């Protein structure tokens, strides 16, 4: 898993549903995540280096 920060010119259609789940750090969905994924997301939430 590699987090990627991508610049976008517009948010319209940026997080459209497909066969993937977009994870919103501000409003996390209630899904079960593997421990390494949860640690990575926690680092992103706190601004810690990844």
C-alpha distance matrix in Angstrom:
0.0 3.8 6.6 9.5 13.1 15.4 19.2 21.0 24.8 25.0 23.1 25.1 23.0 19.7 18.4 20.4 19.6 18.7 16.7 13.7 13.7 13.6 13.3 16.1 16.0 19.8 20.3 17.7 18.4 19.6 17.1 16.1 12.6 11.4 12.4 9.2 7.8 11.3 11.6 8.8 10.7 13.9 13.3 12.9 16.0 18.0 17.3 16.3 14.8 11.0
3.8 0.0 3.8 6.3 9.9 12.4 16.1 18.4 22.2 22.8 21.3 23.7 21.9 18.4 17.7 20.2 20.1 19.4 18.1 15.0 14.9 13.9 13.6 15.9 15.6 19.3 20.5 18.4 19.7 21.4 19.4 18.8 15.3 14.6 15.0 11.6 10.1 13.1 12.7 9.3 11.0 14.1 12.6 11.6 15.1 16.9 15.4 14.7 12.7 9.1
6.6 3.8 0.0 3.8 6.8 9.7 13.3 15.6 19.3 19.9 18.2 20.9 19.6 15.9 15.3 18.3 18.6 18.6 18.0 14.5 13.8 11.9 11.3 12.9 12.5 16.1 17.6 16.0 17.8 20.0 18.6 18.6 15.4 15.4 15.7 12.7 10.4 12.6 12.3 8.6 9.1 12.3 10.8 8.8 12.2 14.3 12.7 12.8 11.2 8.3
9.5 6.3 3.8 0.0 3.8 6.2 9.8 12.3 16.0 17.0 15.9 18.7 17.6 13.9 14.1 17.1 18.2 18.3 18.2 15.0 14.8 12.4 12.6 13.7 13.9 17.0 18.7 17.7 19.5 22.2 21.0 21.5 18.5 18.9 19.4 16.5 14.1 16.1 15.9 12.1 12.2 15.2 13.6 11.0 14.1 16.2 14.0 14.7 13.0 10.7
13.1 9.9 6.8 3.8 0.0 3.8 6.8 9.6 13.2 14.4 13.6 16.8 16.5 12.7 13.6 17.0 18.7 19.4 20.0 16.8 16.2 13.2 13.2 13.3 13.3 15.8 18.0 17.8 20.0 23.1 22.5 23.4 20.7 21.5 21.7 19.1 16.5 17.9 17.6 13.9 13.3 15.8 14.1 10.9 13.5 15.5 13.0 14.5 13.1 11.8
15.4 12.4 9.7 6.2 3.8 0.0 3.8 6.4 10.0 11.5 11.4 14.4 14.1 10.6 12.4 15.5 17.7 18.4 19.5 16.8 16.7 13.7 14.6 14.6 15.5 17.6 19.5 19.6 21.5 24.8 24.2 25.5 23.1 24.1 24.8 22.2 19.4 20.9 21.1 17.4 16.5 19.2 17.8 14.5 16.7 18.9 16.4 18.2 16.8 15.6
19.2 16.1 13.3 9.8 6.8 3.8 0.0 3.8 6.8 9.1 9.9 13.1 13.7 10.7 13.3 16.3 19.1 20.2 21.8 19.4 19.1 15.9 16.8 16.2 17.1 18.5 20.6 21.4 23.4 26.9 26.7 28.3 26.1 27.4 28.0 25.6 22.7 23.9 24.0 20.5 19.3 21.7 20.2 16.7 18.4 20.4 17.8 20.1 19.0 18.3
21.0 18.4 15.6 12.3 9.6 6.4 3.8 0.0 3.8 5.5 6.8 9.6 10.5 8.0 11.3 13.9 17.1 18.4 20.6 18.6 18.4 15.3 16.8 16.1 17.7 18.7 20.3 21.4 23.0 26.7 26.7 28.7 26.9 28.5 29.5 27.4 24.3 25.3 26.0 22.6 20.9 23.5 22.6 18.9 20.2 22.6 20.4 22.9 22.2 21.4
24.8 22.2 19.3 16.0 13.2 10.0 6.8 3.8 0.0 3.8 7.0 9.1 11.1 9.7 13.3 15.4 18.9 20.5 23.1 21.4 21.3 18.2 19.8 18.6 20.4 20.9 22.4 23.9 25.5 29.2 29.5 31.8 30.2 32.0 33.1 31.1 27.8 28.7 29.4 26.1 24.3 26.7 25.8 22.1 23.0 25.3 23.2 25.9 25.4 24.8
25.0 22.8 19.9 17.0 14.4 11.5 9.1 5.5 3.8 0.0 3.8 5.5 8.1 7.5 10.8 12.6 16.4 18.3 21.3 19.8 19.4 16.4 18.1 16.8 19.1 19.1 20.2 21.9 23.2 27.0 27.5 30.1 28.9 31.1 32.4 30.8 27.3 28.0 29.1 26.0 23.8 26.2 25.9 22.1 22.6 25.2 23.6 26.6 26.4 25.8
23.1 21.3 18.2 15.9 13.6 11.4 9.9 6.8 7.0 3.8 0.0 3.8 6.1 5.0 7.6 9.8 13.4 15.8 18.7 17.0 16.2 13.1 14.8 13.4 15.9 16.0 16.7 18.4 19.5 23.3 23.9 26.6 25.7 28.2 29.5 28.2 24.6 25.1 26.5 23.7 21.1 23.5 23.7 19.9 20.1 23.1 21.9 24.9 25.2 24.3
25.1 23.7 20.9 18.7 16.8 14.4 13.1 9.6 9.1 5.5 3.8 0.0 3.8 5.5 7.8 8.4 12.2 14.6 18.0 17.0 16.6 14.2 16.4 15.4 18.4 18.3 18.4 20.0 20.5 24.1 24.7 27.7 27.1 29.7 31.4 30.4 26.7 27.2 29.1 26.3 23.7 26.3 26.8 23.1 23.2 26.3 25.4 28.4 28.6 27.5
23.0 21.9 19.6 17.6 16.5 14.1 13.7 10.5 11.1 8.1 6.1 3.8 0.0 3.8 5.6 5.2 8.9 11.0 14.4 13.7 13.9 12.0 14.9 14.8 18.1 18.6 18.2 19.1 19.1 22.6 22.7 25.5 25.0 27.6 29.6 28.6 24.9 25.8 27.9 25.1 22.7 25.7 26.3 22.8 23.2 26.6 25.8 28.4 28.4 26.8
19.7 18.4 15.9 13.9 12.7 10.6 10.7 8.0 9.7 7.5 5.0 5.5 3.8 0.0 3.8 5.8 9.2 11.1 13.9 12.3 12.2 9.7 12.4 12.3 15.4 16.3 16.4 17.1 17.6 21.2 21.1 23.6 22.7 25.0 26.8 25.4 21.8 22.8 24.6 21.7 19.4 22.4 22.8 19.2 20.0 23.3 22.3 24.8 24.7 23.1
18.4 17.7 15.3 14.1 13.6 12.4 13.3 11.3 13.3 10.8 7.6 7.8 5.6 3.8 0.0 3.8 6.3 8.8 11.4 9.6 8.9 6.5 9.4 9.7 13.2 14.3 13.7 14.0 14.0 17.6 17.5 20.2 19.5 22.1 24.1 23.2 19.4 20.2 22.5 19.9 17.4 20.5 21.4 18.0 18.5 22.0 21.6 24.0 24.2 22.4
20.4 20.2 18.3 17.1 17.0 15.5 16.3 13.9 15.4 12.6 9.8 8.4 5.2 5.8 3.8 0.0 3.8 6.4 9.8 9.2 9.4 8.5 11.9 12.6 16.3 17.3 16.0 16.2 15.3 18.5 18.3 21.1 20.9 23.6 26.0 25.4 21.6 22.6 25.2 22.8 20.4 23.5 24.7 21.5 21.9 25.5 25.3 27.6 27.7 25.7
19.6 20.1 18.6 18.2 18.7 17.7 19.1 17.1 18.9 16.4 13.4 12.2 8.9 9.2 6.3 3.8 0.0 3.8 6.8 6.8 7.2 7.9 11.3 12.9 16.6 17.8 15.9 15.3 13.7 16.5 15.8 18.6 18.7 21.5 24.3 23.9 20.3 21.3 24.2 22.2 19.9 23.1 24.7 21.9 22.3 26.0 26.2 28.1 28.4 26.0
18.7 19.4 18.6 18.3 19.4 18.4 20.2 18.4 20.5 18.3 15.8 14.6 11.0 11.1 8.8 6.4 3.8 0.0 3.7 5.4 7.7 9.4 13.0 15.3 18.8 20.5 18.8 17.6 15.9 18.2 16.7 19.0 18.9 21.2 24.2 23.7 20.3 21.9 24.8 22.7 20.9 24.4 25.8 23.2 24.0 27.8 27.7 29.3 29.1 26.4
16.7 18.1 18.0 18.2 20.0 19.5 21.8 20.6 23.1 21.3 18.7 18.0 14.4 13.9 11.4 9.8 6.8 3.7 0.0 3.8 7.0 9.9 13.0 16.1 19.2 21.4 19.5 17.7 15.7 17.4 15.2 16.9 16.7 18.6 22.0 21.5 18.3 20.3 23.2 21.4 20.0 23.6 25.0 22.9 24.0 27.6 27.7 28.8 28.5 25.5
13.7 15.0 14.5 15.0 16.8 16.8 19.4 18.6 21.4 19.8 17.0 17.0 13.7 12.3 9.6 9.2 6.8 5.4 3.8 0.0 3.8 6.4 9.5 12.7 15.6 18.1 16.5 14.6 13.0 15.1 13.0 14.6 13.9 16.0 19.0 18.4 15.0 16.9 19.7 17.7 16.3 19.9 21.2 19.1 20.2 23.8 23.9 25.0 24.8 21.9
13.7 14.9 13.8 14.8 16.2 16.7 19.1 18.4 21.3 19.4 16.2 16.6 13.9 12.2 8.9 9.4 7.2 7.7 7.0 3.8 0.0 3.8 6.2 9.4 12.3 14.6 12.9 10.8 9.3 11.6 10.0 12.2 11.7 14.3 17.1 16.8 13.2 14.3 17.4 15.7 13.7 17.0 18.8 16.7 17.3 21.0 21.5 22.8 23.1 20.5
13.6 13.9 11.9 12.4 13.2 13.7 15.9 15.3 18.2 16.4 13.1 14.2 12.0 9.7 6.5 8.5 7.9 9.4 9.9 6.4 3.8 0.0 3.8 6.4 9.5 11.8 10.8 9.4 9.3 12.4 11.7 13.9 13.0 15.6 17.7 17.1 13.3 14.1 16.7 14.6 12.1 15.4 16.8 14.2 14.7 18.4 18.7 20.4 20.8 18.5
13.3 13.6 11.3 12.6 13.2 14.6 16.8 16.8 19.8 18.1 14.8 16.4 14.9 12.4 9.4 11.9 11.3 13.0 13.0 9.5 6.2 3.8 0.0 3.8 6.2 8.9 8.0 6.2 7.1 10.2 10.0 12.1 11.0 13.8 15.3 14.9 11.1 11.1 13.7 12.0 9.0 11.9 13.8 11.3 11.3 15.1 15.9 17.6 18.5 16.5
16.1 15.9 12.9 13.7 13.3 14.6 16.2 16.1 18.6 16.8 13.4 15.4 14.8 12.3 9.7 12.6 12.9 15.3 16.1 12.7 9.4 6.4 3.8 0.0 3.8 5.4 5.3 5.3 7.6 11.1 12.1 14.5 13.7 16.6 17.5 17.2 13.6 12.8 14.9 13.3 9.8 11.9 13.7 10.9 9.9 13.7 14.5 17.0 18.4 17.1
16.0 15.6 12.5 13.9 13.3 15.5 17.1 17.7 20.4 19.1 15.9 18.4 18.1 15.4 13.2 16.3 16.6 18.8 19.2 15.6 12.3 9.5 6.2 3.8 0.0 3.8 5.6 5.5 9.0 11.8 12.9 14.6 13.5 15.9 16.0 15.7 12.5 11.0 12.5 11.2 7.4 8.7 10.5 7.9 6.3 10.0 11.3 13.7 15.6 14.8
19.8 19.3 16.1 17.0 15.8 17.6 18.5 18.7 20.9 19.1 16.0 18.3 18.6 16.3 14.3 17.3 17.8 20.5 21.4 18.1 14.6 11.8 8.9 5.4 3.8 0.0 3.8 6.2 9.7 12.5 14.6 16.8 16.3 19.0 19.0 19.1 16.0 14.1 15.5 14.6 10.9 11.2 13.2 10.8 8.1 11.2 12.8 15.8 18.2 17.9
20.3 20.5 17.6 18.7 18.0 19.5 20.6 20.3 22.4 20.2 16.7 18.4 18.2 16.4 13.7 16.0 15.9 18.8 19.5 16.5 12.9 10.8 8.0 5.3 5.6 3.8 0.0 3.8 6.5 9.4 11.9 14.6 14.9 18.1 18.7 19.3 16.1 14.1 16.4 15.9 12.1 12.8 15.5 13.3 10.9 14.2 16.2 18.7 21.0 20.3
17.7 18.4 16.0 17.7 17.8 19.6 21.4 21.4 23.9 21.9 18.4 20.0 19.1 17.1 14.0 16.2 15.3 17.6 17.7 14.6 10.8 9.4 6.2 5.3 5.5 6.2 3.8 0.0 3.8 6.5 8.4 10.9 11.1 14.4 15.2 16.1 12.8 10.9 13.7 13.4 9.8 11.0 14.0 12.4 10.5 14.0 16.1 18.0 20.1 18.8
18.4 19.7 17.8 19.5 20.0 21.5 23.4 23.0 25.5 23.2 19.5 20.5 19.1 17.6 14.0 15.3 13.7 15.9 15.7 13.0 9.3 9.3 7.1 7.6 9.0 9.7 6.5 3.8 0.0 3.8 5.7 9.1 10.3 14.0 15.5 16.9 13.6 12.2 15.5 15.5 12.3 13.8 17.0 15.6 14.1 17.6 19.6 21.3 23.1 21.4
19.6 21.4 20.0 22.2 23.1 24.8 26.9 26.7 29.2 27.0 23.3 24.1 22.6 21.2 17.6 18.5 16.5 18.2 17.4 15.1 11.6 12.4 10.2 11.1 11.8 12.5 9.4 6.5 3.8 0.0 3.8 6.8 9.2 12.9 14.5 16.6 13.9 12.1 15.6 16.4 13.6 14.7 18.2 17.5 16.0 19.1 21.6 22.8 24.7 23.0
17.1 19.4 18.6 21.0 22.5 24.2 26.7 26.7 29.5 27.5 23.9 24.7 22.7 21.1 17.5 18.3 15.8 16.7 15.2 13.0 10.0 11.7 10.0 12.1 12.9 14.6 11.9 8.4 5.7 3.8 0.0 3.8 6.3 10.0 12.3 14.4 11.7 10.7 14.5 15.2 13.0 14.7 18.0 17.5 16.8 19.9 22.0 22.8 24.3 22.0
16.1 18.8 18.6 21.5 23.4 25.5 28.3 28.7 31.8 30.1 26.6 27.7 25.5 23.6 20.2 21.1 18.6 19.0 16.9 14.6 12.2 13.9 12.1 14.5 14.6 16.8 14.6 10.9 9.1 6.8 3.8 0.0 3.8 6.9 9.3 11.9 10.0 9.1 12.8 14.1 12.8 14.2 17.4 17.6 17.3 20.0 22.2 22.3 23.6 21.2
12.6 15.3 15.4 18.5 20.7 23.1 26.1 26.9 30.2 28.9 25.7 27.1 25.0 22.7 19.5 20.9 18.7 18.9 16.7 13.9 11.7 13.0 11.0 13.7 13.5 16.3 14.9 11.1 10.3 9.2 6.3 3.8 0.0 3.8 6.4 8.3 6.3 6.1 9.7 10.7 10.0 11.8 14.5 14.9 15.3 17.9 19.7 19.4 20.3 17.7
11.4 14.6 15.4 18.9 21.5 24.1 27.4 28.5 32.0 31.1 28.2 29.7 27.6 25.0 22.1 23.6 21.5 21.2 18.6 16.0 14.3 15.6 13.8 16.6 15.9 19.0 18.1 14.4 14.0 12.9 10.0 6.9 3.8 0.0 3.8 5.6 5.3 6.3 8.8 10.1 10.7 12.3 14.5 15.6 16.5 18.6 20.1 19.2 19.7 16.8
12.4 15.0 15.7 19.4 21.7 24.8 28.0 29.5 33.1 32.4 29.5 31.4 29.6 26.8 24.1 26.0 24.3 24.2 22.0 19.0 17.1 17.7 15.3 17.5 16.0 19.0 18.7 15.2 15.5 14.5 12.3 9.3 6.4 3.8 0.0 3.9 5.4 5.0 6.2 8.7 9.9 10.4 12.4 14.3 15.2 16.5 18.3 16.9 17.6 15.1
9.2 11.6 12.7 16.5 19.1 22.2 25.6 27.4 31.1 30.8 28.2 30.4 28.6 25.4 23.2 25.4 23.9 23.7 21.5 18.4 16.8 17.1 14.9 17.2 15.7 19.1 19.3 16.1 16.9 16.6 14.4 11.9 8.3 5.6 3.9 0.0 3.8 5.5 5.1 6.2 8.7 9.8 10.7 12.5 14.3 15.6 16.5 14.8 14.8 11.9
7.8 10.1 10.4 14.1 16.5 19.4 22.7 24.3 27.8 27.3 24.6 26.7 24.9 21.8 19.4 21.6 20.3 20.3 18.3 15.0 13.2 13.3 11.1 13.6 12.5 16.0 16.1 12.8 13.6 13.9 11.7 10.0 6.3 5.3 5.4 3.8 0.0 3.8 5.4 5.1 6.2 8.6 9.9 10.7 12.3 14.4 15.3 14.5 14.7 11.7
11.3 13.1 12.6 16.1 17.9 20.9 23.9 25.3 28.7 28.0 25.1 27.2 25.8 22.8 20.2 22.6 21.3 21.9 20.3 16.9 14.3 14.1 11.1 12.8 11.0 14.1 14.1 10.9 12.2 12.1 10.7 9.1 6.1 6.3 5.0 5.5 3.8 0.0 3.8 5.5 5.1 6.1 8.7 9.9 10.4 12.4 14.2 13.5 14.7 12.5
11.6 12.7 12.3 15.9 17.6 21.1 24.0 26.0 29.4 29.1 26.5 29.1 27.9 24.6 22.5 25.2 24.2 24.8 23.2 19.7 17.4 16.7 13.7 14.9 12.5 15.5 16.4 13.7 15.5 15.6 14.5 12.8 9.7 8.8 6.2 5.1 5.4 3.8 0.0 3.8 5.5 5.0 6.2 8.7 9.8 10.7 12.2 10.7 11.8 9.9
8.8 9.3 8.6 12.1 13.9 17.4 20.5 22.6 26.1 26.0 23.7 26.3 25.1 21.7 19.9 22.8 22.2 22.7 21.4 17.7 15.7 14.6 12.0 13.3 11.2 14.6 15.9 13.4 15.5 16.4 15.2 14.1 10.7 10.1 8.7 6.2 5.1 5.5 3.8 0.0 3.8 5.4 5.1 6.4 8.7 10.1 10.6 9.4 9.7 7.1
10.7 11.0 9.1 12.2 13.3 16.5 19.3 20.9 24.3 23.8 21.1 23.7 22.7 19.4 17.4 20.4 19.9 20.9 20.0 16.3 13.7 12.1 9.0 9.8 7.4 10.9 12.1 9.8 12.3 13.6 13.0 12.8 10.0 10.7 9.9 8.7 6.2 5.1 5.5 3.8 0.0 3.8 5.4 5.0 6.1 8.7 9.8 10.0 11.2 9.4
13.9 14.1 12.3 15.2 15.8 19.2 21.7 23.5 26.7 26.2 23.5 26.3 25.7 22.4 20.5 23.5 23.1 24.4 23.6 19.9 17.0 15.4 11.9 11.9 8.7 11.2 12.8 11.0 13.8 14.7 14.7 14.2 11.8 12.3 10.4 9.8 8.6 6.1 5.0 5.4 3.8 0.0 3.8 5.4 5.0 6.3 8.5 8.4 10.7 10.0
13.3 12.6 10.8 13.6 14.1 17.8 20.2 22.6 25.8 25.9 23.7 26.8 26.3 22.8 21.4 24.7 24.7 25.8 25.0 21.2 18.8 16.8 13.8 13.7 10.5 13.2 15.5 14.0 17.0 18.2 18.0 17.4 14.5 14.5 12.4 10.7 9.9 8.7 6.2 5.1 5.4 3.8 0.0 3.8 5.5 5.3 6.0 4.9 6.9 6.6
12.9 11.6 8.8 11.0 10.9 14.5 16.7 18.9 22.1 22.1 19.9 23.1 22.8 19.2 18.0 21.5 21.9 23.2 22.9 19.1 16.7 14.2 11.3 10.9 7.9 10.8 13.3 12.4 15.6 17.5 17.5 17.6 14.9 15.6 14.3 12.5 10.7 9.9 8.7 6.4 5.0 5.4 3.8 0.0 3.8 5.5 5.1 6.3 7.7 7.2
16.0 15.1 12.2 14.1 13.5 16.7 18.4 20.2 23.0 22.6 20.1 23.2 23.2 20.0 18.5 21.9 22.3 24.0 24.0 20.2 17.3 14.7 11.3 9.9 6.3 8.1 10.9 10.5 14.1 16.0 16.8 17.3 15.3 16.5 15.2 14.3 12.3 10.4 9.8 8.7 6.1 5.0 5.5 3.8 0.0 3.8 5.7 7.8 10.5 10.8
18.0 16.9 14.3 16.2 15.5 18.9 20.4 22.6 25.3 25.2 23.1 26.3 26.6 23.3 22.0 25.5 26.0 27.8 27.6 23.8 21.0 18.4 15.1 13.7 10.0 11.2 14.2 14.0 17.6 19.1 19.9 20.0 17.9 18.6 16.5 15.6 14.4 12.4 10.7 10.1 8.7 6.3 5.3 5.5 3.8 0.0 3.8 5.5 9.0 10.5
17.3 15.4 12.7 14.0 13.0 16.4 17.8 20.4 23.2 23.6 21.9 25.4 25.8 22.3 21.6 25.3 26.2 27.7 27.7 23.9 21.5 18.7 15.9 14.5 11.3 12.8 16.2 16.1 19.6 21.6 22.0 22.2 19.7 20.1 18.3 16.5 15.3 14.2 12.2 10.6 9.8 8.5 6.0 5.1 5.7 3.8 0.0 3.8 6.5 8.5
16.3 14.7 12.8 14.7 14.5 18.2 20.1 22.9 25.9 26.6 24.9 28.4 28.4 24.8 24.0 27.6 28.1 29.3 28.8 25.0 22.8 20.4 17.6 17.0 13.7 15.8 18.7 18.0 21.3 22.8 22.8 22.3 19.4 19.2 16.9 14.8 14.5 13.5 10.7 9.4 10.0 8.4 4.9 6.3 7.8 5.5 3.8 0.0 3.8 6.3
14.8 12.7 11.2 13.0 13.1 16.8 19.0 22.2 25.4 26.4 25.2 28.6 28.4 24.7 24.2 27.7 28.4 29.1 28.5 24.8 23.1 20.8 18.5 18.4 15.6 18.2 21.0 20.1 23.1 24.7 24.3 23.6 20.3 19.7 17.6 14.8 14.7 14.7 11.8 9.7 11.2 10.7 6.9 7.7 10.5 9.0 6.5 3.8 0.0 3.8
11.0 9.1 8.3 10.7 11.8 15.6 18.3 21.4 24.8 25.8 24.3 27.5 26.8 23.1 22.4 25.7 26.0 26.4 25.5 21.9 20.5 18.5 16.5 17.1 14.8 17.9 20.3 18.8 21.4 23.0 22.0 21.2 17.7 16.8 15.1 11.9 11.7 12.5 9.9 7.1 9.4 10.0 6.6 7.2 10.8 10.5 8.5 6.3 3.8 0.0
